[in-house]
Amino acid sequence: MARCRSYLRGLAICVTVLLMVSGVVMIGVGFSSIDGNTPVAELFNQLSSSDGLLVLQVFGPITVILSVLGVCAATLDLKPLLLVFSALIFVEFVALMVVASPLVQVQAQLDGAVDEVFLNVTPLHRVEQYIQQELNKLQMSDSCCGLRRFDDWEDQLPDSCLCSPPTAPPASHLSPSHQSGNWSSDGACVMVDGDLRPPTSRVTEKWVHSKPCGPILKSYLSFPIKLRIGIISAFATIAITAIVLCLALGLEEYWKTPPVEATVDDFNRVKYEPKPSLT
């Protein structure tokens, strides 16, 4: 029993230290500028991607302070303090779940909201110049064009959309759609139709990236929210484990079975009595 209790105490200390680490991570993510690095962040000013930052900024320091209390209680084996720590962590856990629940709704509604933003900013050649510059950088780095399709630019395709298709394979290996001459052999480039080009440039073929930039921007936007949800989920798991372990140590006198000894009387009846204490 003593060895089992020693393992339980060591495990409680380790889990409480992990809880402290999760609090430090919450502080680091909460005060980081991850949203400012989102490409074309101006496109999403209608969406509050900062949801959850205040949650991490508030609950991070609280978690660190309570974790220090828990480590001291588990190390010194102070049962009343272990019970107080378990109660406080449980209150924080419930409060965090209530406050952070809108994050899940934001994640669920993200795709629809971003699609609506995409509709509001097209055609792209009419949006503000700084947004066009950011889009051009993204199109150059990720080999994409437009938000939903390359014709989001209408007939004003920028140079960042242009690509050079590889040499096409023999005609016998091409599908009917490729044989029409509108797609590159690997599908990464597409030849624009005549109505997307100015009349003066119709003599020259233009190939543009067929991959849209919209899904890439969605992944950039959803990453901070997914990161916060993951941190909060990890905290919830560690917090529940810490509560169970500290409660088990704090309520030891209620679950610990006292040592007993069996005796047989003159009538062959077995009697179980607590062993006499050495003290």
VEXLUM-535948 format. One record per atom (N, C-alpha, C, O, CB): residue in one letter; z, x, y. Coordinates in steps of 0.001 Angstrom, whole numbers, plus 500000, padded with zeros to 6 digits. Glycine has a CB too. Example, Ala and Ser with C-alpha at 12.3 -4.5 7.8 and 13.67 -1.06 7.14 Angstrom:
<recs>
A507800513190494310A507800512300495500A507800513200496700A508465514236496681A509046511308495527S507080512850497750S507140513670498940S507870512900500030S508039513409501138S505725514084499402
</recs>
This chain:
<recs>
M500000500819498797M500000500000500000M500000500863501267M499315500552502242M501209499069499998A500777501947501238A500845502822502414A499493503476502676A499070503611503824A501929503902502224R498805503889501575R497504504513501751R496491503509502301R495683503850503165R497010505097500425C496535502273501800C495625501234502287C495875500970503769C494931500805504542C495796499930501470R497133500931504160R497463500686505556R496992501848506441R496564501641507577R498977500472505715S497076503070505906S496619504231506663S495111504175506889S494633504486507980S496997505525505936Y494352503772505843Y492902503615505991Y492579502520507009Y491680502681507835Y492251503287504629L493306501420506948L493075500308507862L493338500721509308L492604500339510219L493959499117507484R494377501492509501R494705501966510844R493627502923511368R493209502821512522R496078502663510842G493179503852510513G492114504765510933G490828504040511253G490128504392512202G491857505792509864L490512503015510455L489308502232510702L489424501475512024L488447501358512763L489056501253509543A490617500962512318A490825500248513578A490624501180514767A490043500786515779A492232499632513621I491103502415514645I490924503381515732I489438503692515936I488964503742517071I491707504683515434C488705503899514841C487272504214514938C486493503069515578C485653503294516449C486697504523513549V486774501833515141V486059500679515690V486395500499517168V485522500138517958V486409499399514901T487630500742517547T488014500609518957T487321501675519804T486931501410520941T489547500716519116V487169502873519253V486416503914519964V484948503494520118V484351503710521173V486514505274519211L484368502897519073L482998502382519175L482898501312520255L481901501231520973L482534501813517825L483937500494520362L483959499470521410L483963500122522793L483330499626523724L485192498550521247M484682501237522915M484684501955524184M483296502517524494M482846502485525639M485720503086524157V482624503034523459V481267503563523650V480315502451524092V479478502658524971V480750504222522346S480446501278523484S479591500162523895S479853499775525339S478924499391526049S479809498953522985G481102499868525792G481407499600527193G480748500610528119G480240500248529181G482906499604527412V480757501878527717V480100502914528516V478594502654528585V477983502809529642V480379504319527923V477997502256527454V476562501944527445V476272500756528352V475273500757529070V476074501650526008M477130499748528326M476950498593529204M476978499009530671M476191498509531476M478034497544528936I477881499921531017I477950500408532401I476670501165532753I476097500966533824I479191501321532602G476222502046531832G475023502842532110G473785501988532308G473020502212533246G474781503819530991V473578501004531430V472403500133531543V472547499204532744V471569498926533437V472206499309530249G473774498722532991G473975497794534092G473685498395535453G473211497699536351G475369497287534068F473966499691535617F473763500325536914F472490501180536952F472257501891537930F474968501181537262S471670501121535905S470428501887535901S469364501130536678S469507499941536963S469952502167534453S468304501834537013S467211501229537777S466021500983536879S464891501319537234S466806502121538960I466265500393535709I465176500212534746I464156499205535244I462974499313534916I465726499764533398D464597498206536048D463651497211536541D462693497803537560D461550497361537678D464393496038537151G463160498807538299G462274499386539291G461130500163538683G460161500457539384G463043500269540200N461196500510537410N460137501262536759N459117500368536084N458180500867535460N460721502202535756T459279499042536194T458342498140535554T457001498200536266T456947497980537476T458887496705535544P455900498497535546P454601498541536204P454258497198536838P454527496141536266P453518498946535210V453657497253538031V453236496058538769V454398495076538872V454229493879538639V452019495386538083A455569495583539218A456752494718539303A456572493632540347A457210492583540264A457993495543539628E455689493875541355E455485492871542394E454874491590541836E455030490521542426E454598493429543490L454179491690540705L453581490496540113L454631489530539613L454353488341539460L452660490876538979F455840490019539355F456852489209538695F458021488898539629F459149488710539173F457355489917537447N457749488843540943N458850488555541843N459330487121541726N460382486776542265N458444488840543256Q458567486270541022Q459017484907540788Q459955484818539588Q460601483791539379Q457825483995540581L460031485883538806L460877485900537610L462084486788537879L461948487871538448L460083486403536361S463252486338537477S464475487126537683S464733487962536454S465492487564535571S465695486215537987S464096489135536393S464312490017535246S465619490791535369S465983491544534467S463148490987535102S466334490605536498S467632491276536655S468756490480536006S469916490884536079S467943491495538137D468426489340535364D469461488576534671D470133489463533632D469464490128532842D468865487307534006G471445489465533641G472183490262532672G472706491555533243G473624492148532675G471323490556531501L472142492023534371L472646493259534959L474073493079535454L474929493926535200L471742493715536105L474335491984536158L475681491742536663L476669491568535518L477826491979535614L475698490511537567V476200490949534424V477059490774533250V477504492127532716V478683492329532425V476326489982532151L476552493056532587L476884494384532062L477745495164533051L478644495902532645L475603495171531745Q477474495003534350Q478241495735535352Q479699495281535390Q480593496084535657Q477609495562536725V479938494004535124V481302493475535175V482041493729533867V483171494216533866V481281491975535481F481385493391532745F482068493461531459F482122494883530900F482938495158530021F481384492550530467G481283495783531382G481337497163530915G482661497837531230G483324498328530316G480215497953531522P483076497878532514P484381498494532827P485550497795532144P486499498449531712P484608498491534325I485488496450532043I486568495728531370I486676496170529911I487775496361529390I486336494201531452T485520496332529256T485526496757527855T486124498146527696T486887498390526762T484111496735527288V485783499063528604V486318500432528522V487839500415528690V488554501081527942V485667501345529602I488332499655529672I489790499615529915I490529499014528723I491554499541528291I490107498799531191L490000497899528188L490654497280527035L490561498170525801L491466498161524967L490033495916526743S489487498932525674S489345499829524522S490380500944524566S490931501324523533S487932500426524477V490646501470525764V491701502485525898V493039501902525471V493825502566524797V491783503011527354L493296500654525867L494525499987525445L494575499839523928L495622500050523316L494642498615526112G493444499477523321G493404499309521870G493586500613521119G494275500648520099G492108498681521465V492971501700521614V493131503000520954V494587503443521001V495123503931520006V492228504065521616C495229503273522154C496651503648522262C497516502805521329C498426503326520684C497140503490523714A497234501499521258A498035500619520402A497869500974518938A498845500990518188A497652499160520628A496613501265518512A496376501599517105A496923502977516761A497431503184515659A494882501540516789T496823503924517696T497317505280517431T498843505311517338T499405505956516453T496842506243518527L499503504611518256L500973504599518276L501562503531517363L502779503452517198L501471504379519692D500696502708516768D501125501653515843D502113500699516507D503182500404515973D501758502268514588L501720500227517692L502557499280518427L502031497869518141L501012497456518694L502554499589519978K502725497144517284K502237495841516840K502107494824517978K501080494148518047K503158495294515783P503093494679518876P502904493719519979P501690494046520846P500965493153521284P504148493681520852L501481495355521089L500335495757521905L499016495489521177L498020495146521815L500439497243522272L498999495640519847L497803495315519065L497458493837519180L496285493475519280L498005495693517593L498476492986519165L498234491548519295L497726491201520696L496836490363520847L499518490760518988V498293491847521720V497819491614523085V496378492074523235V495566491382523850V498716492338524101F496052493242522677F494685493755522731F493714492800522038F492639492524522570F494611495146522086S494075492295520865S493206491363520145S492956490100520961S491832489600521004S493820490999518789A494004489581521611A493860488367522422A492946488609523625A492105487769523945A495238487878522898L493109489753524288L492288490049525466L490826490265525088L489925489791525781L492827491286526191I490592490978523994I489207491201523562I488559489880523155I487371489678523402I489156492207522387F489314488989522540F488769487688522157F488385486877523406F487336486233523440F489795486904521297V489248486918524428V488925486221525682V487670486807526309V486809486065526781V490103486307526675E487555488149526319E486362488782526873E485123488409526057E484060488157526626E486535490311526911F485251488372524742F484132488025523868F483620486613524190F482416486406524340F484556488120522380V484534485654524294V484130484271524595V483481484191525972V482452483537526140V485348483318524524A484087484859526965A483533484828528324A482141485450528376A481250484934529050A484465485559529295L481957486556527665L480660487231527666L479594486367527003L478460486312527479L480760488584526953M479943485692525909M478977484832525236M478551483666526127M477386483269526129M479561484306523929V479503483125526878V479186481999527767V478302482458528928V477313481804529260V480483481356528310V478668483593529544V477938484063530719V476550484587530346V475599484413531108V478735485156531433A476428485227529176A475160485858528796A474217484913528068A473083485294527777A475427487057527929S474642483703527766S473766482788527028S472450482482527743S471442482287527063S474494481503526767P472400482427529115P471091482193529753P470056483258529458P468859482994529577P471264482095531229L470486484477529067L469516485523528748L468591485099527611L467399485407527633L470236486816528378V469129484397526624V468311483953525499V467275482944525980V466136482959525513V469192483338524387Q467657482069526908Q466710481104527445Q465631481797528263Q464464481409528212Q467432480067528297V466021482827529021V465033483584529797V464010484230528873V462811484207529152V465725484660530658Q464487484808527766Q463584485438526813Q462639484418526197Q461462484711525987Q464375486147525720A463146483215525904A462312482190525277A461257481656526241A460156481311525812A463180481043524771Q461574481581527538Q460649481027528516Q459784482086529185Q458991481772530072Q461410480272529560L459933483325528768L459270484424529463L457755484319529407L457088484442530435L459707485741528876D457198484090528209D455745484083528069D455090483036528947D454098483313529622D455363483847526631G455653481815528936G455068480759529753G455145481056531236G454208480779531984G455749479456529469A456286481632531666A456447481946533084A455501483053533523A454951483001534623A457884482350533375V455307484059532668V454410485161533017V452967484676533066V452215485088533949V454550486318532008D452559483803532132D451203483250532165D450955482488533463D449857482533534018D450971482326530960E451977481792533941E451834481049535208E451663482010536380E450882481754537297E453062480136535447V452411483135536340V452255484145537383V450851484734537336V450245484966538382V453310485257537228F450328484979536138F448975485524536007F447946484590536641F447007485044537295F448632485760534526L448129483275536443L447198482314537026L447252482345538547L446232482174539215L447503480907536521N448451482565539094N448612482518540545N448034483738541242N447744483678542437N450068482385540895V447858484843540529V447387486069541194V445910486333540945V445368487299541484V448198487264540722T445249485517540156T443813485721539925T443013484854540896T443452483761541253T443432485385538447P441839485333541327P441169486586540963P441868487806541566P442428487754542661P439711486551541418L441814488890540820L442614490061541171L442092490803542396L442857491496543067L442666491001540006H440808490669542696H440290491431543836H440732490823545175H440444491377546235H438759491497543772R441436489671545120R441908489047546353R443406489255546585R443931488854547624R441601487565546326V444095489876545633V445528490085545810V445777491276546720V444842491975547112V446218490294544455E447050491507547057E447390492595547967E446927493946547411E446807494135546200E448903492617548222Q446675494862548321Q446113496148547942Q447049496946547047Q446593497620546123Q445782496947549174Y448359496880547309Y449285497685546508Y449349497175545076Y449577497958544154Y450686497674547132I449147495846544872I449118495326543507I447866495823542790I447917496186541615I449164493778543508Q446742495837543506Q445512496359542896Q445664497833542518Q445180498266541472Q444323496184543857Q446333498590543369Q446528500008543057Q447380500184541805Q447076501029540963Q447182500732544240E448454499384541673E449297499477540483E448527499055539229E448666499670538172E450554498607540651L447728498019539353L446919497580538212L445913498642537811L445688498871536623L446194496279538540N445312499286538790N444355500353538482N445018501491537718N444425502056536798N443724500889539767K446261501832538103K446979502878537372K447219502460535924K447043503255535001K448317503194538060L447625501198535737L447887500709534383L446606500651533558L446613500986532374L448539499326534432Q445508500227534180Q444231500136533463Q443724501506533059Q443116501658532000Q443187499432534322M443969502503533892M443554503865533552M444399504433532418M443871505078531512M443650504773534780S445707504196532463S446603504814531481S446559504114530124S446702504767529090S448024504811532007D446364502792530113D446429502038528862D445073501511528396D445008500752527430D447379500890529018S444015501894529056S442650501494528655S442536499979528494S442127499479527446S442252502188527334C442906499261529553C442808497806529537C442143497365530829C441908498173531728C444212497138529369C441841496068530914C441150495563532100C441543494109532322C441445493287531411C439606495701531953G441989493796533534G442386492441533857G443729492070533256G444346492859532540G441341491481533390L444172490858533558L445435490386533006L445217489619531708L445865489895530698L446158489507534019R444291488644531744R443967487898530517R442622488315529947R442440488365528731R443965486396530791R441670488616530846R440350489102530475R439823489978531598R440358489974532706R439377487926530181F438777490724531305F438225491598532332F437629490804533496F437545491319534611F437165492506531727D437207489532533247D436621488755534331D437669488183535279D437326487393536159D435789487637533764D438951488564535122D439936488232536148D439577488887537482D440007488440538545D441339488668535704W438772489969537404W438310490644538618W437051489992539189W436567490397540246W438042492117538327E436524488992538498E435254488364538847E434162489431538922E433984490190537969E435368487597540194D433434489504540026D432322490472540106D432731491763540808D431872492563541176D431133489849540840Q434056491978541001Q434531493170541702Q435269494088540726Q436415494463540972Q435454492779542887L434624494443539636L435273495282538624L435553496676539182L434632497329539672L434396495382537358P436803497150539119P437108498498539609P436676499557538599P436379499254537443P438610498634539905D436650500783539054D436249501881538173D437239502097537031D436868502630535985D436106503164538975S438495501689537221S439491501872536155S439210501000534940S439765501234533867S440880501567536683C438345499987535101C437991499131533968C436853499710533137C436648499299531995C437608497750534461L436121500648533691L434933501152533020L435294502063531858L436284502792531913L434048501893534003C434483502016530804C434674502900529655C433323503265529093C432319502602529355C435559502238528569S433315504319528324S432077504784527689S432124504447526216S432941505017525492S431871506310527896P431284503548525743P431308503189524321P430821504333523457P429926505075523861P430455501951524068P431396504489522270P430926505544521367P429540505211520828P429022504109521012P431915505743520202T428969506187520167T427648505981519591T427704504902518527T428555504953517639T427101507285519003A426829503946518601A426849502813517662A426362503261516292A425482504119516221A425974501646518185P426898502717515198P426430503019513851P425064502380513600P424584501611514433P427448502531512808P424433502686512470P423146502081512167P423224500563512202P424271499974511931P422654502546510810A422102499940512539A422059498489512710A422434497749511438A422960496638511513A420683498060513159S422178498338510262S422486497652509005S423978497498508791S424403496645508012S421882498401507838H424809498333509490H426262498270509321H426924497441510402H428148497313510419H426850499663509319L426132496873511308L426705496105512395L426738494634512057L425846494124511379L425931496331513672S427773493946512531S427835492496512382S426863491857513358S426419492523514293S429276491969512615P426510490572513172P425583489913514092P426030489979515541P425201490151516435P425407488482513695S427364489841515796S427825489896517191S427634491278517785S427358491407518977S429296489495517285H427778492334516955H427572493700517456H426095493991517649H425724494743518550H428184494726516496Q425243493400516809Q423820493672516930Q423244493116518221Q422165493527518648Q423079493097515749S423972492163518859S423479491606520114S423581492610521251S422973492417522304S424247490346520466G424363493706521046G424449494761522039G425522494556523082G425554495290524069G423160494902522710N426427493558522899N427447493269523896N428759493977523624N429621494005524502N427682491796523968W428953494563522420W430216495178522063W429980496591521561W428935496896520985W430947494345521006S430967497448521788S430907498796521223S431238498733519743S431699497707519242S431877499757521959S431002499829519052S431182499832517601S432627499629517194S432887499086516120S430674501124517022D433586500052518027D434986499874517661D435623498681518364D436817498439518185D435763501127517981G434862497929519158G435391496747519811G436244497037521019G436764496099521622G436174495966518852A436421498313521416A437275498649522551A436584498434523883A437251498275524906A437731500077522448C435255498426523890C434491498248525122C433540497070524961C433077496769523860C433709499538525483V433262496419526068V432339495296526077V431410495450527275V431836495880528347V433101493934526124M430150495099527091M429193495173528185M429291493888528997M429190492792528445M427742495394527654V429487494020530303V429683492847531144V428371492091531275V427286492670531228V430222493248532534D428503490771531441D427327489942531640D426762490166533034D427428490724533906D427665488460531425G425561489737533226G424900489957534507G425568489262535667G425535489754536795G423495489512534426D426191488090535393D426784487363536513D428089487977536984D428640487542537994D427015485929536129L428601488989536268L429809489667536711L429499490901537546L430409491570538036L430652490053535519R428208491205537710R427840492393538468R427081491998539731R426386490981539742R426992493347537605P427204492769540767P426397492496541965P424914492598541640P424542493381540767P426759493474543105P424057491838542306P422617491842541991P421988493213542112P421047493529541384P421886490886542895T422502494045543037T421880495357543237T422148496314542092T421440497310541944T422368495968544522S423184496025541257S423554496978540206S423178496482538822S423658497028537829S425039497259540256R422332495459538725R422041494892537422R421156495805536584R421009495604535379R421385493547537581V420577496792537218V419731497673536436V420544498581535541V420070499022534495V418856498494537341T421764498858535951T422620499770535202T423603498975534344T424245498036534815T423377500718536158E423706499370533083E424672498704532194E426083499163532544E426322500322532884E424356499006530694K427014498204532448K428426498513532684K429225498107531462K429134496978530979K428960497794533957W430015499062530971W430902498782529850W432340498849530351W432727499786531050W430667499785528674V433118497846529985V434510497782530436V435425497640529228V434981497284528136V434724496601531425H436709497923529435H437698497779528372H437859496305528004H438036495456528879H439056498382528804S437797496013526735S437936494621526287S439392494192526170S439683492996526164S437246494433524949K440321495159526077K441742494817525915K442332494393527250K442182495119528232K442536496013525335P443009493226527325P443638492812528578P444955493546528812P445576494043527873P443875491305528576C445374493608530073C446620494278530424C447816493327530384C448961493775530444C446502494899531801G447563492019530284G448647491047530309G449710491272529245G450894491321529576G448089489686530154P449325491413527956P450347491653526930P451156492923527168P452341492972526836P449698491727525574I450526493957527742I451252495198528033I452302494951529112I453431495434529019I450275496315528478L451911494189530142L452867493869531197L453996492994530675L455142493146531098L452167493176532355K453685492078529759K454738491237529172K455754492085528412K456958491842528488K454124490182528230S455259493084527680S456183493931526930S457062494744527876S458249494939527612S455411494866525989Y456477495221528986Y457280495939529973Y458359495032530559Y459500495453530751Y456386496490531092L457987493780530842L458928492874531481L460024492423530528L461179492277530927L458198491672532029S459662492200529265S460649491679528312S461576492761527777S462640492448527244S459944491005527155F461192494035527908F462017495103527353F463423495144527947F464384495250527186F461343496428527573P463596495062529298P464979495082529816P465825493931529304P467008494111529017P464964495048531324I465224492734529185I465992491582528702I466366491778527239I467501491510526847I465189490273528879K465417492245526429K465714492485525013K466778493569524856K467629493492523970K464434492887524254L466722494579525725L467721495656525662L469118495111525950L470079495462525266L467372496781526665R469226494254526960R470535493695527298R471055492771526198R472242492782525870R470456492935528619I470150491976525637I470571491100524539I471040491939523354I472028491593522706I469414490160524112G470341493040523063G470755493906521965G472112494550522204G472925494650521285G469724494975521741I472361494991523448I473661495603523767I474779494583523631I475839494886523082I473654496191525192I474541493364524135I475570492324524054I475814491936522597I476955491682522214I475159491081524881S474762491887521780S474937491560520360S475739492642519646S476601492340518821S473571491380519676A475451493919519969A476216495009519365A477678494941519780A478572495144518958A475620496364519756F477921494655521052F479309494511521515F480016493383520762F481168493535520356F479348494240523038A479325492248520576A479943491111519893A480349491478518470A481439491128518018A478985489915519874T479463492190517763T479774492588516383T480982493520516328T481889493326515518T478562493271515741I480986494547517209I482092495510517216I483390494827517647I484459495114517107I481774496699518156A483290493916518632A484495493247519126A485144492390518045A486365492403517892A484161492384520341I484333491645517295I484877490811516220I485561491675515171I486638491332514684I483765489964515571T484929492808514819T485528493718513837T486848494282514341T487823494349513592T484563494861513510A486884494689515610A488113495240516184A489222494193516216A490383494507515951A487852495771517599I488869492955516540I489885491883516579I490492491676515202I491710491561515068I489269490557517089V489641491629514169V490143491396512806V491061492533512360V492136492287511812V488967491249511816L490636493781512597L491432494924512155L492769495003512906L493812495242512297L490641496223512351C492735494804514227C493970494899514999C494914493743514690C496133493916514702C493659494930516490L494360492568514414L495213491452514003L495867491739512652L497035491415512439L494397490148513933A495110492344511748A495670492672510433A496821493666510561A497820493554509850A494579493246509514L496685494644511471L497767495606511674L498936494976512420L500095495247512104L497256496824512439G498635494134513412G499699493538514200G500510492508513437G501696492318513706G499128492912515417L499869491843512485L500564490813511693L500897491321510294L500949490553509333L499704489541511594E501118492612510204E501353493219508886E502560492615508178E502531492424506963E501548494718509030E503601492319508912E504825491832508272E504641490454507635E505444490028506805E505954491778509287Y503554489757508046Y503327488428507481Y502453488461506223Y502531487561505387Y502686487535508519W501620489504506095W500766489563504912W501202490621503917W500716490633502786W499350489820505321K502102491507504306K502538492570503398K503523492001502371K504541491420502749K503189493742504192T503234492162501101T504090491652500024T505261492612499793T505035493788499509T503273491464498709P506510492135499909P507649493045499692P507715493476498228P507355492699497344P508983492364500108P508167494698497957P508291495156496568P509340494339495817P510410494044496350P508657496653496524V509021493979494581V509939493180493757V510160493882492429V509382494742492017V509384491742493528E511239493494491775E511508493983490435E511841492794489539E512455491822489979E512665495024490441A511430492887488285A511642491801487328A512835492140486435A512971493266485957A510364491556486470T513694491144486222T514861491298485339T514889490133484346T514381489049484634T516196491354486169V515477490366483194V515587489332482158V517071489054481924V517857489962481654V514874489776480821D517435487761482036D518850487423481850D519149487186480368D518300487425479509D519226486170482682D520344486720480085D520768486523478695D519978485434477976D519942485410476746D522235486181478655F519357484549478713F518574483475478098F517080483789478064F516257482883477937F518803482174478846N516722485092478179N515329485544478161N514484484924479287N513289484683479113N514706485214476817R515107484675480420R514368484186481582R514073485366482519R514937486191482815R515174483067482327V512836485404482962V512407486500483842V512709486109485273V512317485036485731V510887486821483663K513404486980485973K513730486748487382K513095487850488235K513159489028487883K515279486702487598Y512480487458489366Y511860488421490285Y512710488468491548Y512936487450492203Y510363488032490618E513171489655491872E514014489846493047E513508491021493838E513001491985493264E515483490054492654P513638490957495169P513218492095495984P514009493336495608P515200493284495301P513390491786497479K513286494469495646K513944495720495361K514907496068496486K514607495802497650K512919496834495161P516030496643496176P516992497021497238P516387498119498109P515752499046497608P518352497505496623S516591498001499393S516069498991500342S516879500286500212S518082500261499953S516125498445501814L516190501415500398L516857502697500332L517777502913501532L518689503739501497L515833503809500250T517512502141502603T518358502317503790T519643501499503688T520469501531504601T517588501921505054
</recs>
